Amino acid sequence: MRVEGGEGGALVVGASLSSLGFHFEEAWLLQAKRACRKTGREADRELYEFALYSDLRQSSRACLPPEVRSMHKQTVNGTFVLQVRCIGKREKPNIPEHVS
């Protein structure tokens, strides 16, 4: 995918990213394109890097079904990119010593 001048290049890269499961806002793509300091294939690479390091809450639109919070043991069809916000520390379960 080549990011050539104008807005079209950013939208072409956006379509490519969408096929990978990203759902970027058009305004974010255009702003990221303007921030690229390179041209041609190097601009493509830079725009893809911006996408990978972006905060999806700010750069993307919601793509999971609204009822996903209430789903339990169900499959959601499609390709989605999810961003982990926090990973909690998992410790050994608190099992009393007298239980074997």
Secondary structure, DSSP 8 states (H G I E B T S, - for coil): --B-THHHHHHHHHHHHHHTT--B-HHHHHHHHHH----HHHHHHHHHHHHHHS-HHHHB---S-GGGGG--S----S------------------TT--
